[in-house]
Amino acid sequence: MCGEVTDNPWLTISAADYEGHMGAAGVDQLAPLAAIFADVYARRRPARVAVLGCGTGTGLEAVDPTVTRRFVGVDLNPEYLALARTRHPSLADVATWICADVTTCAFAAASLDLIHAALLFEYVDPAALLPRIAGWLAPGGSVSIVLQLPGGDAAISETGFARLQTLSPLMRLVPPDTVTDLAARAGLVALAAQQVPLARGKSFWAATFGRPEK
């Protein structure tokens, strides 16, 4: 279903380093990310959901297998994906875990009710990926996008986990207006947006866009 990438810096960052950097002792972003996903999941209650760049499974406890009959978690790093699968055994009957680059994955047209992509567009081309995401959404489906906004101490903060700095050449902050414009061009309508304050003077922009019923 998906191609493989072997030279991406994300493959060199261990789960321990990633969670150390992102956790409460680092930039403290795991809890806000989990809360954002839990909120959009509760509002949409999707029967079919995909999380692109699911990492080690942060927030996936929000997925209710009595509501969701198909869950797909996609991540490039096999260690992250294995942890996500292990940590969420309640999803075993509904889950598919795909170890791949999200830019090469292919889902059937109109096959998903919710697609969640948090801190993903900073590392891929949104102009290429957003139209594909729009095509994967069923009528009435939604895409949830989380961006890191400019500000704070650094784009990738120093937290003692030096390996994370290898991502700096890849990371590009994406303006919310750019994503909003690309979404509109892909036939999606804006449903909600909010700014989420974070530690270290940083903030997220969390937005939801929908594919019209007709």
Buried (B, 14 or more C-beta within 10 A) or exposed (E): EBEEEEEBBBEEBEBEBBBBBBBEEBBBBBBBBBBBBBBBBEBBEBBBBBBBBBBBBBBBBBBBBEBBEBBBBBBBBEBBBBBBBEBBEBBEEBBEBBBBBBBEBEBEEBBBBBBBBBBBBBBBEBBEBBBBBBBBBBEEBBBBBBBBBEEBEEBBBEBEBEBBBEBEEEEEEBEBEBBBBBBEEBEBEEBBBEEBEBBBEBBBBBBBBBBEEE
